[in-house]
Amino acid sequence: MKVLQHRLGARLVQTSLAMAIASLWSTPLFAGGTANDNQYTQGAATAGAGQAAEGGDASVIFFNPAALTRLKRAELVNTAAFAAFENSYRSNINNDGAPTAQGTQGSAGQTFNRRDGYDAALLIPALFIAIPVNEKLVMGFSASGSHGLMARYDQNFPGRGQGREIDFKVTRLNLGFGYKMSPTLSVGFNGSYERYFQSIKLRLNFRDAINKLAPGSAPVLDAYSAINPAATIPGETDASLRMFGWAFNGQAGLLWEPTERTRIGASYRPKTRFRGNTGKLEVNENENTAAFREFLQGPEIALLGPVLGANGPQAAGDLAPFQRIKQDIDFPDELRLTVFHHATPKLDLMATYTRQDYTVSQIRFVRESNNRVLEDIPQNFQVAHSYRFGLNYRLYKRLTLHAGYARENGVVKDDLRVPILPDNDRQFYGIGASYDLSRDTTLSVGYQLLDIKAGAVGNNKSITPVEVSGANFNGTTDLNLHFFSVGVIERF
């Protein structure tokens, strides 16, 4: 029997390591701007209400390592979640956005739904491990997503010049411990490695860029193209930006248990500094765009460029089909406070306050070759405050029900919001259940609806350089998320 248990345990560890590797590639969105608080299934069901104090399983290492001391046996937690996105844009004006290749524009009230297909959803694995070393010390490890965002728009929606797709994720590997200082007080610390990935796709409109870079020059080029076809302004083309980076950080936590039925947890993580993120910008080049780039470097633009206010060689370089890009970005610090109370033998009540300071974050990309700004998108991010309330109710000896509700403010205002970051005030609704298959194994299922308030886009006129800001548009974005999660706890 012991041999069988050892083999099963080894197989479970192998499966978990595979899921940890997979988690490096899949993580979506979801609170505090882009923070993901849906770590384990039970937490998703309670809307994250017990984060820093419940200590019900090894996933607590993500929120408060001090609460690891609640675990008396080694355990391994696997989670597989499926996130389905509802993403749309509604035009608020007629003649919305630049004309498409077919000559169409958005009309007031017209809705552009997200692109259908497999990439409108994500599979999100996560892994958590806790190992008691002695009666006072518990070690922990986790591999999961800390931040993320995914948005997909119709390729012809009016705001496509500012981005029609975004896939953003930060994966965090934690290694930490919880230590029991006294019967009522525990402390803990995590060290973390964080991996950054961002992919943005957009439609590059040459005519709009030319009009903004050198107002009035497009009609001149149209007329001149009758003499030199290379001067013909190309139609729209696709462009994509991919960035990668990494950083180290830490987290400290406390757990106070004033009574056997009540515990209070607190944790703090300083801001994460990603320095020297690198990536590439790719512009889909065709015969027309190649000829136009060559024309920009020719004698005509050298002669007329100063009159039109355009630097032909520089503009041609900006349109190069492959460019190396760099980025520095700070992620917010995180403060969490949780109260957990075992109200009755069947009922647990919990509440959490979270503060994340996004004011340190900026969206800015720079070319490696000459340090010229590729794009700077002012957002004036705000501080995110979330308030979470949840409960566990033991319906039967082996069956426990979970429910939760949370509210959180958006971190971007209407005057600066852009389609690829459709953040706004949000509400979380969670429900789920856990069933003890045996003394060693618990199976949990959970569902959470993330309802984000629709927000205005198209008002940000501060994007620089102006030629990359996209055509003028005015609309409303709407992004909601359905989160389905299944998790298994295996104790040893």
Secondary structure, DSSP 8 states (H G I E B T S, - for coil): -HHHHHHHHHHHHHHHHHHHHHHTS-----BTTTB----SHHHHHTTTTTTTT---SGGGGGT-GGGGGG--S-EEEEEEEEEEEEEEEEE-SSSBSS--TTS--B-TT-EEE---SGGGEEEEEEEEEEEE-SSSEEEEEEEEEEEEEEEE--TT-TTGGG-SEEEEEEEEEEEEEEEEEETTEEEEEEEEEEEEEEEEEEEE-HHHHHHHHSTTHHHHHHHHTTT-GGGS----EEEEEEEEEEEEEEEEEEEE-SSSSEEEEEEEE--EEEEEEEEEEEE---HHHHHHHHHHTSHHHHHHHHHHT--HHHHHHHT-SEEEEEEEEEE--EEEEEEEEE-SSSEEEEEEEEEEEGGG--EEEEETTT--EEEEE-----EEEEEEEEEEEE-SSSEEEEEEEEEE--SS-TTT--TTS----EEEEEEEEEEESSSSEEEEEEEEEEEE--EEES-----BSGGGS-S---EEEEEEEEEEEEEEEEE-
